[in-house]
């Protein structure tokens, strides 16, 4: 390597001996190299560069400056070299380099334009600051995440140094108070000027009783912004101590709770309204249930009187009545009987809501046996293949369990025209409920009517085809819902139906 001369406003020969330059270059503990300013090819490197970057000296001399930089830095490298070429000045800065295996290395660069064997070249000294750079980048990212978290949480932080009386506030803390960080300096007096007049005494009292030994001091209060906006905030602070236990500063947070408090108040108001509505609805339902019970009970007495006198009329004057009159009496007696059935069903429906029998451990197997004994006559009328799986012990109202099974199994008998009726009864256990089913090979139900059949007094057939008042399935729904469950069906016309109901465990 020939003599090195610096290039500047005026070229001059460096007076130091060439041997000293060589010694400073080759023996420097920091990586150094020289590259051609025009081609960017490496002209010389020292041993520290070989060891740090992993290339041999010969490999280095076959590379250009761009080969140790990330590909995306190429444009920046050329621009930097061009700018230095035009202004003839030294350059320093931090660059990302790549080692031989592609591992990144962040280097603090100091470079100078020189003349080497008649060529314009650049002498570079590189200091590896990878650890410091990564730590600084992680700190920057951490601060950015903290800033975003504070914005999201509507929470700012602050600190006060007692020795310098300097107060530092985060950007979000300034924003909570409606201030621009660059244009304002927050101190104690400024902070106090934002306190709502009605809360000023409370805040002063909280500050007065604050002592270093008490730990955190937190309190709610309101602030008034310059534009008149009122915000509700939580202020919290804690003392900072030196190694001798003396308080040297104070730090804390300010949390904007305005939106949350508004939501809480709205929820409180809504809950209050819902409680009132629920009470009104409960009173209304109780009144309706009492009315249904009393009405259906009291209607039975005059109805019995009508039926009895019609029977006496027919018995006493039967010989004096023609066929038309006798038919009219039969119509009246039949109507009275149907009216009595309707009243009894209505009474049963109302009792589902008023029945206060406690829930007890109820053996559904025993309930099923009771129901089947009641329906024994139905089974004898026509051949019936009935199968029942294992039935569990559930927590339920036993009387209502009889009602729901009797209604569903009774319908499976009633709405069935098959020569041999097939009925399956069973139960499966699910995580939160017991799921019962009653399946039959009856006439089935069109999907359009799946919901209609559970509405009180809704019937799909006239009384000449199938008897009933249209209350049974409504009773089943009320029972299932009272037990925290539900009821539904699956059915295909002509192929039968399967009714499901659940009881909460």
Secondary structure, DSSP 8 states (H G I E B T S, - for coil): ---EEE-SSS-----S-HHHHHHHHHT-SSEEEEEETTT-BEEEE-HHHHHHH---HHHHHT-BGGGGB-GGGHHHHHHHHHHHHHHT--EEEEEEEE-TTS-EEEEEEEEEEEEETTEEEEEEEEEE-HHHHHHHHHHHHHHHHHHHHHHHHTEEEEEEETTTTEEEE-HHHHHHTT--GGG----HHHHHHTB-GGGHHHHHHHHHT--GGG--EEEEEEEE-TTS-EEEEEEEEEEEE-TTS-EEEEEEEEEE-HHHHHHHHHHHHHHHHHHHHHHHHHHHHHHHHHHHHHHHHHHHHHHHHHHHHHHHHHHHHGGG--HHHHHHHHHHHHHHHHHHHHHHHHHHHHHHHH-----EEEEHHHHHHHHHHHTHHHHHHS-EEEEE----EEEE-HHHHHHHHHHHHHHHHHT---SSEEEEEEEEE-SSEEEEEEEE-SS---GGGTTGGGSTT--SS-TTTS---S-HHHHHHHHHHHTT--EEEEEETTTEEEEEEEEE-
